[in-house]
Amino acid sequence: MLSGVCYMLSSVKLKISQKIRKLRNKLSILFNRNKGGVLIEFTFSIPICIMVLFFASDHYRFYELRNKVQTSVYLMASLLQNLTNTSEDKYLDITDIRRIAFASCLNFFHTTSMFSPWRFGLSWYGTITYVKRTGPSKYQAYKFEFDTGVNTSTTVNGISCVKTVISVNDPSTLNKDMVLDNVNDEKVLIEASYKPKPTEDGQGTDTRFHKAKLGLYILNAKDGNFRSRIVITPKPGLFSSTH
């Protein structure tokens, strides 16, 4: 009786072992069939993962640089309003604009990389446009234009700054926030950007500039990508018409 039971248990155990062995063989065959497909999928997924990582890095760096330009413009506005607080003459001249442009430029890289010899092939360029309403449909306006990418006799401390009188019939064409409702109202438009330094003949871009120098791998750093502007109401007498 006992021997019969043992025999039955042995038979069951043998059948279970055989089924397990067959199942293992089937799984082995299935795995070997898909082994090549998994390798192909892995090969295609690696470049995509790398591109996603580069894009995520570029996205952060791109907007970081744009925010730095915006901060530089805000810094210029603050300096315009406060630079002459401790001086006897309360108006701004070209020398003051050069100082403001220099200080705002250092906010970006904290070095003189934007000046000769332009290691990144980039320059700090911008304009400060002043408009005052002197009568019905009459305006007095002039513009300061500064650039660190110019190497001429007009450059002082690496910054070229030129003041020109301009004709304005409608300040809102300069910027929608430049509307002057009343006589003697004043507004100042500050615009600045980092741009690839042009070649000496002005027909191309300095070959020393490459987006990788800004930490970008996929996104482009074209002229205009890093640009910011702000409109402020200056303190009275800050921009004198006689200087």
SEMI-41909 format. One record per atom (N, C-alpha, C): x, y, z; residue in three letters. Coordinates in steps of 0.2 Angstrom, whole numbers, padded with zeros to 4 digits, always signed. Example, Ala and Ser with C-alpha at 12.3 -4.5 7.8 and 13.67 -1.06 7.14 Angstrom:
<nodes>
+0066-0028+0039ALA
+0062-0022+0039ALA
+0066-0016+0039ALA
+0064-0011+0035SER
+0068-0005+0036SER
+0064+0000+0039SER
</nodes>
This chain:
<nodes>
+0004-0006+0000MET
+0000+0000+0000MET
+0004+0006+0000MET
+0009+0006+0005LEU
+0014+0012+0005LEU
+0018+0013-0001LEU
+0020+0007-0004SER
+0024+0007-0010SER
+0020+0010-0016SER
+0014+0009-0016GLY
+0010+0011-0021GLY
+0009+0019-0021GLY
+0008+0021-0015VAL
+0008+0029-0014VAL
+0014+0032-0016VAL
+0020+0029-0014CYS
+0026+0032-0016CYS
+0027+0032-0023CYS
+0025+0027-0026TYR
+0026+0026-0034TYR
+0022+0032-0037TYR
+0015+0033-0035MET
+0011+0038-0037MET
+0014+0045-0037MET
+0017+0046-0031LEU
+0020+0053-0029LEU
+0026+0054-0034LEU
+0030+0049-0035SER
+0036+0049-0039SER
+0033+0051-0047SER
+0028+0048-0049SER
+0026+0049-0055SER
+0023+0056-0056SER
+0020+0058-0051VAL
+0017+0065-0051VAL
+0023+0070-0052VAL
+0028+0069-0047LYS
+0034+0073-0047LYS
+0038+0073-0054LYS
+0038+0067-0057LEU
+0041+0067-0063LEU
+0038+0071-0069LEU
+0031+0070-0069LYS
+0027+0074-0074LYS
+0028+0082-0073LYS
+0028+0084-0066ILE
+0028+0091-0065ILE
+0035+0093-0067ILE
+0040+0090-0066SER
+0047+0091-0068SER
+0047+0092-0076SER
+0044+0087-0079GLN
+0044+0087-0087GLN
+0041+0094-0089GLN
+0035+0095-0086LYS
+0031+0101-0088LYS
+0035+0108-0087LYS
+0039+0108-0081ILE
+0043+0114-0080ILE
+0049+0114-0085ILE
+0051+0108-0087ARG
+0057+0108-0092ARG
+0054+0111-0098ARG
+0048+0109-0100LYS
+0046+0111-0107LYS
+0044+0118-0107LYS
+0041+0121-0101LEU
+0040+0128-0101LEU
+0046+0132-0101LEU
+0051+0130-0098ARG
+0058+0133-0098ARG
+0061+0133-0105ARG
+0060+0128-0109ASN
+0063+0128-0116ASN
+0059+0133-0120ASN
+0052+0133-0119LYS
+0048+0138-0123LYS
+0050+0145-0122LYS
+0051+0146-0115LEU
+0053+0153-0113LEU
+0060+0155-0116LEU
+0064+0150-0116SER
+0071+0151-0119SER
+0071+0152-0126SER
+0066+0149-0130ILE
+0066+0150-0137ILE
+0063+0157-0139ILE
+0058+0158-0134LEU
+0054+0165-0135LEU
+0059+0171-0134LEU
+0063+0170-0129PHE
+0068+0175-0127PHE
+0074+0176-0133PHE
+0076+0170-0136ASN
+0081+0170-0141ASN
+0078+0173-0147ASN
+0071+0173-0149ARG
+0068+0176-0154ARG
+0068+0183-0154ARG
+0067+0186-0148ASN
+0066+0193-0147ASN
+0073+0197-0145ASN
+0078+0193-0144LYS
+0084+0196-0142LYS
+0087+0201-0147LYS
+0086+0199-0154GLY
+0089+0204-0159GLY
+0084+0210-0159GLY
+0078+0210-0158GLY
+0073+0215-0158GLY
+0075+0220-0152GLY
+0076+0217-0147VAL
+0077+0222-0141VAL
+0084+0225-0142VAL
+0089+0222-0145LEU
+0095+0226-0147LEU
+0094+0231-0151LEU
+0090+0230-0157ILE
+0088+0236-0161ILE
+0085+0241-0158ILE
+0080+0240-0154GLU
+0076+0245-0151GLU
+0081+0249-0146GLU
+0085+0246-0143PHE
+0090+0249-0138PHE
+0095+0254-0142PHE
+0097+0251-0148THR
+0101+0255-0152THR
+0098+0262-0155THR
+0091+0261-0156PHE
+0088+0267-0159PHE
+0086+0272-0153PHE
+0085+0270-0147SER
+0083+0274-0141SER
+0088+0278-0139SER
+0095+0276-0139ILE
+0100+0279-0136ILE
+0101+0286-0139ILE
+0101+0287-0146PRO
+0102+0294-0149PRO
+0096+0298-0147PRO
+0090+0295-0146ILE
+0084+0299-0144ILE
+0085+0302-0137ILE
+0087+0298-0133CYS
+0088+0300-0126CYS
+0093+0305-0125CYS
+0099+0304-0129ILE
+0104+0309-0129ILE
+0101+0316-0131ILE
+0097+0316-0137MET
+0094+0322-0139MET
+0090+0326-0134MET
+0086+0321-0131VAL
+0081+0324-0126VAL
+0085+0327-0120VAL
+0091+0324-0118LEU
+0095+0327-0113LEU
+0098+0334-0115LEU
+0100+0334-0121PHE
+0103+0340-0124PHE
+0098+0346-0124PHE
+0092+0344-0127PHE
+0087+0349-0127PHE
+0085+0352-0121PHE
+0084+0347-0116ALA
+0083+0350-0109ALA
+0088+0354-0106ALA
+0094+0353-0107SER
+0100+0357-0105SER
+0100+0364-0109SER
+0098+0363-0116ASP
+0098+0370-0120ASP
+0092+0374-0117ASP
+0087+0371-0116HIS
+0081+0375-0114HIS
+0082+0379-0108HIS
+0085+0376-0103TYR
+0087+0379-0097TYR
+0092+0385-0098TYR
+0097+0383-0102ARG
+0102+0388-0103ARG
+0100+0394-0107ARG
+0096+0392-0112PHE
+0093+0398-0117PHE
+0089+0403-0113PHE
+0085+0400-0109TYR
+0080+0405-0105TYR
+0084+0408-0099TYR
+0090+0405-0097GLU
+0094+0408-0092GLU
+0098+0414-0095GLU
+0100+0414-0101LEU
+0103+0419-0105LEU
+0098+0425-0106LEU
+0092+0423-0108ARG
+0087+0428-0110ARG
+0086+0432-0103ARG
+0085+0429-0098ASN
+0084+0432-0091ASN
+0089+0436-0089ASN
+0096+0434-0091LYS
+0101+0439-0089LYS
+0101+0445-0093LYS
+0099+0445-0100VAL
+0099+0451-0104VAL
+0093+0455-0101VAL
+0088+0452-0099GLN
+0082+0456-0096GLN
+0085+0460-0090GLN
+0088+0456-0085THR
+0091+0459-0079THR
+0096+0465-0081THR
+0100+0464-0086SER
+0105+0469-0088SER
+0101+0475-0090SER
+0095+0475-0094VAL
+0091+0481-0095VAL
+0088+0484-0089VAL
+0086+0480-0085TYR
+0083+0483-0078TYR
+0088+0486-0075TYR
+0095+0484-0075LEU
+0100+0487-0071LEU
+0102+0494-0075LEU
+0101+0494-0081MET
+0102+0500-0085MET
+0097+0505-0083MET
+0091+0503-0082ALA
+0086+0508-0080ALA
+0087+0511-0073ALA
+0089+0506-0069SER
+0090+0508-0062SER
+0096+0513-0062SER
+0102+0512-0066LEU
+0107+0516-0066LEU
+0106+0523-0069LEU
+0101+0523-0074LEU
+0099+0529-0077LEU
+0096+0534-0072LEU
+0092+0531-0068GLN
+0088+0535-0063GLN
+0092+0537-0057GLN
+0098+0534-0055ASN
+0101+0535-0049ASN
+0109+0537-0050ASN
+0111+0536-0056LEU
+0119+0538-0057LEU
+0121+0545-0055LEU
+0116+0550-0056THR
+0118+0557-0055THR
+0116+0559-0048THR
+0114+0555-0044ASN
+0111+0557-0037ASN
+0116+0561-0033ASN
+0123+0559-0033THR
+0128+0562-0029THR
+0132+0567-0033THR
+0130+0568-0039SER
+0134+0573-0043SER
+0130+0580-0043SER
+0134+0585-0045GLU
+0131+0592-0045GLU
+0127+0593-0051GLU
+0129+0590-0057ASP
+0125+0590-0063ASP
+0120+0584-0063ASP
+0114+0585-0063LYS
+0109+0580-0063LYS
+0107+0577-0070LYS
+0110+0580-0075TYR
+0109+0577-0082TYR
+0114+0571-0084TYR
+0112+0567-0088LEU
+0116+0562-0091LEU
+0119+0564-0097LEU
+0126+0562-0098ASP
+0129+0564-0104ASP
+0132+0557-0107ASP
+0136+0558-0113ILE
+0138+0551-0116ILE
+0143+0547-0111ILE
+0147+0551-0107THR
+0151+0547-0103THR
+0147+0543-0098THR
+0142+0546-0095ASP
+0137+0542-0091ASP
+0134+0536-0094ASP
+0132+0537-0100ILE
+0129+0531-0104ILE
+0134+0526-0105ILE
+0141+0528-0106ARG
+0146+0523-0107ARG
+0147+0519-0101ARG
+0147+0522-0095ARG
+0147+0519-0089ARG
+0142+0514-0088ARG
+0136+0516-0089ILE
+0130+0512-0088ILE
+0130+0506-0093ILE
+0132+0507-0099ALA
+0133+0501-0104ALA
+0138+0496-0101ALA
+0143+0499-0099PHE
+0149+0494-0096PHE
+0146+0490-0090PHE
+0143+0493-0085ALA
+0141+0490-0080ALA
+0136+0485-0081ALA
+0131+0486-0086SER
+0126+0482-0087SER
+0128+0476-0091SER
+0134+0477-0095CYS
+0137+0471-0099CYS
+0140+0466-0094CYS
+0143+0468-0089LEU
+0146+0464-0084LEU
+0141+0459-0081LEU
+0135+0461-0081ASN
+0130+0457-0078ASN
+0129+0450-0081ASN
+0131+0450-0087PHE
+0130+0444-0091PHE
+0135+0439-0090PHE
+0142+0440-0091PHE
+0147+0435-0091PHE
+0152+0437-0085PHE
+0151+0443-0082HIS
+0155+0445-0076HIS
+0163+0445-0078HIS
+0164+0446-0085THR
+0171+0447-0087THR
+0170+0452-0093THR
+0176+0453-0096THR
+0176+0458-0102THR
+0176+0454-0108THR
+0173+0448-0109SER
+0173+0444-0115SER
+0169+0448-0120SER
+0165+0453-0119MET
+0161+0456-0124MET
+0165+0462-0127MET
+0171+0463-0125PHE
+0176+0468-0127PHE
+0181+0465-0131PHE
+0185+0469-0135SER
+0191+0467-0139SER
+0195+0462-0135SER
+0197+0456-0137PRO
+0197+0453-0144PRO
+0190+0449-0145PRO
+0185+0450-0141TRP
+0179+0447-0142TRP
+0179+0439-0142TRP
+0181+0436-0137ARG
+0183+0429-0136ARG
+0177+0425-0138ARG
+0171+0427-0137PHE
+0165+0423-0139PHE
+0162+0425-0146PHE
+0165+0431-0149GLY
+0163+0433-0155GLY
+0156+0437-0154GLY
+0154+0439-0148LEU
+0148+0443-0147LEU
+0150+0450-0144LEU
+0145+0454-0145SER
+0145+0461-0143SER
+0139+0463-0139SER
+0140+0468-0135TRP
+0134+0471-0131TRP
+0132+0477-0135TRP
+0126+0477-0137TYR
+0123+0482-0141TYR
+0116+0485-0139TYR
+0115+0491-0139GLY
+0109+0494-0137GLY
+0108+0501-0139GLY
+0102+0503-0137THR
+0100+0510-0138THR
+0096+0513-0132THR
+0097+0519-0131ILE
+0093+0523-0126ILE
+0089+0529-0129ILE
+0083+0528-0130THR
+0079+0533-0134THR
+0075+0538-0129THR
+0076+0544-0130TYR
+0073+0549-0125TYR
+0068+0553-0129TYR
+0062+0554-0127VAL
+0056+0557-0131VAL
+0053+0562-0126VAL
+0052+0568-0128LYS
+0048+0573-0123LYS
+0043+0577-0128LYS
+0037+0577-0125ARG
+0032+0581-0129ARG
+0032+0588-0127ARG
+0033+0592-0132THR
+0034+0599-0132THR
+0028+0603-0134THR
+0023+0600-0137GLY
+0017+0604-0139GLY
+0013+0599-0142GLY
+0007+0601-0145PRO
+0002+0597-0148PRO
+0006+0594-0155PRO
+0006+0587-0154SER
+0009+0584-0160SER
+0017+0586-0161SER
+0020+0588-0156LYS
+0027+0590-0157LYS
+0031+0587-0151LYS
+0037+0584-0154TYR
+0041+0580-0149TYR
+0048+0582-0150TYR
+0052+0582-0145GLN
+0059+0582-0145GLN
+0062+0575-0143GLN
+0066+0573-0147ALA
+0069+0566-0146ALA
+0076+0565-0149ALA
+0080+0561-0145TYR
+0087+0559-0147TYR
+0088+0552-0144TYR
+0093+0550-0147LYS
+0095+0543-0146LYS
+0102+0542-0144LYS
+0104+0538-0139PHE
+0111+0536-0138PHE
+0111+0529-0140PHE
+0116+0527-0144GLU
+0118+0521-0147GLU
+0124+0518-0145GLU
+0125+0513-0141PHE
+0131+0510-0139PHE
+0132+0503-0141PHE
+0139+0501-0142ASP
+0141+0495-0144ASP
+0148+0493-0142ASP
+0149+0487-0140THR
+0156+0485-0138THR
+0159+0481-0144THR
+0156+0481-0149GLY
+0159+0477-0155GLY
+0162+0482-0160GLY
+0163+0488-0158VAL
+0166+0493-0163VAL
+0173+0494-0161VAL
+0178+0495-0165ASN
+0185+0496-0163ASN
+0187+0502-0168ASN
+0185+0508-0166THR
+0186+0514-0169THR
+0189+0519-0165THR
+0190+0525-0167SER
+0193+0531-0163SER
+0187+0533-0158SER
+0181+0532-0159THR
+0176+0534-0155THR
+0175+0529-0149THR
+0178+0524-0149THR
+0178+0519-0143THR
+0182+0522-0137THR
+0178+0522-0131VAL
+0181+0524-0125VAL
+0180+0518-0120VAL
+0186+0515-0117ASN
+0185+0509-0113ASN
+0181+0504-0116ASN
+0182+0503-0123GLY
+0179+0497-0126GLY
+0172+0498-0128GLY
+0169+0504-0127ILE
+0162+0505-0129ILE
+0162+0511-0133ILE
+0158+0510-0139SER
+0157+0516-0144SER
+0150+0518-0142SER
+0149+0525-0141CYS
+0143+0528-0139CYS
+0142+0534-0144CYS
+0136+0535-0147VAL
+0135+0540-0151VAL
+0128+0543-0150VAL
+0127+0550-0149LYS
+0121+0553-0148LYS
+0118+0556-0155LYS
+0112+0555-0157THR
+0110+0558-0163THR
+0102+0560-0161THR
+0101+0566-0164VAL
+0094+0569-0164VAL
+0090+0565-0169VAL
+0084+0563-0167ILE
+0079+0559-0172ILE
+0073+0563-0172ILE
+0069+0562-0177SER
+0063+0565-0178SER
+0057+0559-0177SER
+0053+0562-0172VAL
+0047+0557-0170VAL
+0041+0561-0171VAL
+0036+0558-0175ASN
+0029+0560-0176ASN
+0024+0557-0171ASN
+0026+0551-0169ASP
+0021+0547-0165ASP
+0026+0542-0161ASP
+0027+0544-0154PRO
+0031+0540-0150PRO
+0029+0532-0150PRO
+0022+0531-0151SER
+0020+0524-0150SER
+0022+0520-0155SER
+0025+0523-0161THR
+0028+0519-0166THR
+0035+0516-0164THR
+0038+0519-0159LEU
+0044+0516-0156LEU
+0042+0510-0151LEU
+0037+0511-0147ASN
+0035+0506-0143ASN
+0028+0508-0140ASN
+0023+0503-0139LYS
+0016+0505-0137LYS
+0016+0508-0131LYS
+0021+0508-0126ASP
+0021+0511-0120ASP
+0024+0518-0120ASP
+0026+0520-0126MET
+0029+0527-0126MET
+0024+0533-0128MET
+0018+0531-0126VAL
+0013+0537-0127VAL
+0014+0542-0122VAL
+0014+0549-0125LEU
+0014+0554-0121LEU
+0008+0559-0121LEU
+0004+0559-0116ASP
-0003+0562-0116ASP
-0002+0569-0115ASP
+0002+0572-0111ASN
+0002+0579-0109ASN
+0009+0582-0111ASN
+0009+0589-0112VAL
+0015+0593-0114VAL
+0020+0592-0108VAL
+0026+0591-0110ASN
+0032+0591-0105ASN
+0032+0584-0102ASN
+0028+0579-0104ASP
+0029+0572-0103ASP
+0035+0569-0106ASP
+0038+0565-0102GLU
+0045+0562-0105GLU
+0044+0554-0104GLU
+0047+0551-0109LYS
+0048+0543-0108LYS
+0055+0542-0111LYS
+0058+0536-0109VAL
+0064+0533-0111VAL
+0063+0526-0113VAL
+0065+0524-0119LEU
+0065+0517-0121LEU
+0072+0514-0121LEU
+0073+0509-0117ILE
+0079+0506-0117ILE
+0079+0499-0120ILE
+0083+0498-0125GLU
+0084+0492-0129GLU
+0091+0489-0129GLU
+0092+0483-0127ALA
+0099+0480-0127ALA
+0099+0473-0129ALA
+0104+0470-0132SER
+0104+0463-0134SER
+0112+0461-0135SER
+0113+0455-0135TYR
+0119+0452-0137TYR
+0119+0449-0144TYR
+0123+0451-0148LYS
+0123+0449-0155LYS
+0129+0447-0157LYS
+0130+0442-0162PRO
+0136+0440-0165PRO
+0140+0446-0168PRO
+0146+0447-0166LYS
+0150+0452-0169LYS
+0151+0452-0176LYS
+0149+0457-0180PRO
+0150+0457-0188PRO
+0157+0457-0189PRO
+0159+0455-0195THR
+0166+0455-0198THR
+0167+0462-0200THR
+0174+0464-0201GLU
+0176+0470-0202GLU
+0172+0474-0208GLU
+0171+0470-0213ASP
+0167+0473-0219ASP
+0160+0473-0218ASP
+0157+0470-0212GLY
+0150+0471-0211GLY
+0146+0466-0215GLY
+0149+0462-0218GLN
+0145+0457-0223GLN
+0143+0450-0220GLN
+0147+0449-0214GLY
+0146+0442-0211GLY
+0146+0442-0204GLY
+0147+0436-0201THR
+0147+0436-0194THR
+0154+0433-0192THR
+0157+0436-0186ASP
+0163+0434-0184ASP
+0163+0426-0183ASP
+0168+0423-0186THR
+0169+0416-0186THR
+0170+0413-0179THR
+0172+0417-0174ARG
+0174+0415-0168ARG
+0168+0413-0164ARG
+0162+0416-0166PHE
+0156+0414-0162PHE
+0153+0408-0164PHE
+0152+0404-0159HIS
+0148+0397-0160HIS
+0144+0396-0154HIS
+0138+0394-0155LYS
+0133+0393-0150LYS
+0135+0388-0144LYS
+0140+0384-0145ALA
+0143+0380-0140ALA
+0146+0384-0135ALA
+0149+0390-0137LYS
+0153+0394-0132LYS
+0148+0397-0127LYS
+0141+0397-0128LEU
+0136+0399-0124LEU
+0133+0393-0120LEU
+0136+0387-0121GLY
+0133+0381-0118GLY
+0127+0378-0121GLY
+0126+0380-0128LEU
+0120+0378-0132LEU
+0123+0372-0136LEU
+0118+0367-0137TYR
+0120+0361-0142TYR
+0115+0361-0148TYR
+0109+0362-0146ILE
+0104+0361-0151ILE
+0101+0367-0153ILE
+0098+0371-0149LEU
+0095+0378-0150LEU
+0100+0383-0153LEU
+0098+0387-0157ASN
+0102+0392-0160ASN
+0102+0399-0156ASN
+0108+0402-0157ALA
+0108+0409-0153ALA
+0109+0414-0159ALA
+0103+0415-0162LYS
+0103+0420-0168LYS
+0102+0427-0165LYS
+0104+0432-0169ASP
+0103+0439-0167ASP
+0096+0440-0166ASP
+0094+0443-0160GLY
+0088+0444-0158GLY
+0085+0440-0153GLY
+0088+0434-0152ASN
+0085+0429-0147ASN
+0086+0432-0140ASN
+0092+0435-0139PHE
+0094+0438-0133PHE
+0093+0445-0133PHE
+0087+0448-0133ARG
+0085+0455-0133ARG
+0080+0457-0128ARG
+0080+0462-0125SER
+0075+0465-0120SER
+0075+0472-0121SER
+0069+0475-0119ARG
+0067+0482-0119ARG
+0063+0484-0113ARG
+0063+0490-0111ILE
+0059+0492-0106ILE
+0058+0500-0107ILE
+0052+0502-0105VAL
+0051+0509-0105VAL
+0050+0512-0098VAL
+0053+0518-0097ILE
+0053+0521-0090ILE
+0051+0528-0091ILE
+0049+0531-0085THR
+0048+0539-0085THR
+0054+0541-0081THR
+0058+0545-0084PRO
+0064+0548-0081PRO
+0063+0553-0076PRO
+0067+0554-0071LYS
+0067+0560-0067LYS
+0067+0566-0070LYS
+0064+0571-0068PRO
+0064+0578-0072PRO
+0071+0581-0072PRO
+0073+0583-0078GLY
+0080+0586-0079GLY
+0085+0581-0080GLY
+0084+0574-0080LEU
+0089+0569-0081LEU
+0092+0570-0088LEU
+0088+0571-0093PHE
+0090+0572-0100PHE
+0089+0579-0102PHE
+0095+0583-0102SER
+0095+0590-0103SER
+0095+0591-0111SER
+0091+0595-0113SER
+0091+0597-0121SER
+0097+0601-0123SER
+0101+0603-0118THR
+0107+0607-0120THR
+0114+0604-0119THR
+0113+0597-0118HIS
+0119+0593-0117HIS
+0119+0587-0122HIS
</nodes>
